[in-house]
């Protein structure tokens, strides 16, 4: 490989500029003298004289050709640099080389971050007064260097990336492009990846704090099997430095106006016992909660908090863009840990989080002309939950008043209608049409409660509506049930989850009291069974009890019994309330976060983790409020204010005008979602929503000391050597034993070479000869 360099006393660019300006001046001077002679001498003479002068001046820059060739094949040396967040820590250590217990100084005494100190060793001095050659440059004569960065995310620990390769890159990389910003330290995974393809040796520069993936010890065993020595370079304090930090905040996912925001702050207190500090929670720069504390010098400490939501929701609502109907309002909170104590890092003393403040509760209409036990207990279950705004009409007296919305639009304001089948004949023909449209057009949910006790002559003899999932059998046999069980298709159904695992959930259903009377039915096309009752005398025989069916944009659920109130026996509302809350929430289509004239948009929770996915839902409408079907729709994702991606949304198979897509997992950041649709003007789609992605736990700042024990064990077990960064040069001699091949360097100083001198003299001689031919001599 041959490269051109300049070794003169003056900067090459200054000499080049002087050569260009000087040659142009000389060319212009000779041009005036040769204007009267014939061509081509008129222009050729000035060019020759200018070229000779250009080469003469360029000699001051010292142009030199450097030649490098390799005899044999150089051994591959992989240098792995930990680029996790902890490498951006500013240690307050004066000397770690020889002190078993390092002395501490103020942070101002050593302003460099760990990554800065490592780069100064690897790349050399970066200031004008210190242009020393770095360790990497000195090793490239002995090895082929592959410099890799280990930057892991909490959702993907495998993320080694090439920073520089000495074989293909002559110039060193720009140190400003190397950032320590990884969300996790998957050091074991990085080591396993670095020994792939069997390099001669690995040099691993890190603080040794692995918090993701496999351990360094297990990865070192793989290196030992391949007989690859690992040289570990440690950086950081030998003992855990003084540091406060907010690692995690858990709180309510969404709250209503009358709720309290409850949560827990998880902190670390690596400070002397009794050190005072304060926790503050702010919204838009205003402190809304504070607590004075003293350190207990704990690795982890949890502090609970609760704040009334109403004032926070009002403040957040004032900052929303106009022109949209927002059923949810983002409540952004910032947690601060404030102390006068000297800490190794201030970066982890704040933590941003957010949740949804729900302006509009789910609206449910409960109708039962008989007003039996079942619907009365359902009323109690839903009324106790702040998520539900329940309109109730129970009993004959209530049905003699205005028990049903008097307009189609008012009915569409509801999210769910819960109706006993015995109440259906009380509806007028127009109201039945509205109810059908409520499900099929607006996407509302409908739950029908039936039982064998319902007056079949009035409820079943008339033509059943198209939305009914079932058709009752004409002959109703006497049935005794032994137990309940989930249908196979409903094993993972969230609406029917009473326990966390499939096995324990099925067992819980089997232990619930069975209904004494059920309506026997058969499924209509498109319907499916959710819950069955096992025959008392024959385990192989089961009767469907709950069925469901999608109808247009909404869902209908049918219960063939009205005795869920029996599930309260001995456990009160433990099962009954949970079942009805889950079933009601699942039956209705989840409300959208924001709405306007032509679209509705939602992206789920306000805060998610980097290992979770986001479901973006949209509903598009035409000018006449009818669904916009078969549209080409995209969700435009912006991250931290910059456009990030365009995600195609797919129309729901059984719902007209509804579109959705699942995105992620995503990296840390604040995301905005907007809509674009072919044929729809951008100004018509003004809806937008946001969500925030955060790592599940701030693991990088939990432990900041150099893990000397692990790094020493990793090196010694593989035949390598451990050294702190201050003694890193000590590994150089040991690495020479793994060297193969030889690099031979030579140079040709062009400005002192005969070809350079001959070129200048040839230009001047040719110019002199042509001047004579032109009659100027």
Helices and strands as residue ranges (DSSP letters): E 2-6, H 12-33, H 41-58, G 59-61, E 63-71, E 75-82, G 85-88, G 107-109, H 114-123, H 135-139, E 143-150, E 160-165, G 175-177, H 187-194, E 201-206, H 216-225, E 229-234, E 243-251, E 254-256, E 260-270, E 276-283, E 286-294, E 301-308, H 309-317, E 325-326, E 328-338, E 350-358, E 362-368, H 373-383, E 388-394, H 396-399, H 408-412, E 416-420, G 421-426, H 429-440, E 445-449, H 456-459, E 470-472, E 481-486, G 488-490, G 494-496, H 502-511, E 521-523, E 528-535, E 542-551, E 554-559, G 564-568, H 573-587, E 594-595, E 599-602, E 607-609, E 613-620, E 633-639, E 642-651, E 658-664, E 669-677, G 682-684, E 688-694, H 708-718, E 722-724, G 725-730, H 731-735, G 736-738, E 742-749, G 750-752, H 754-773
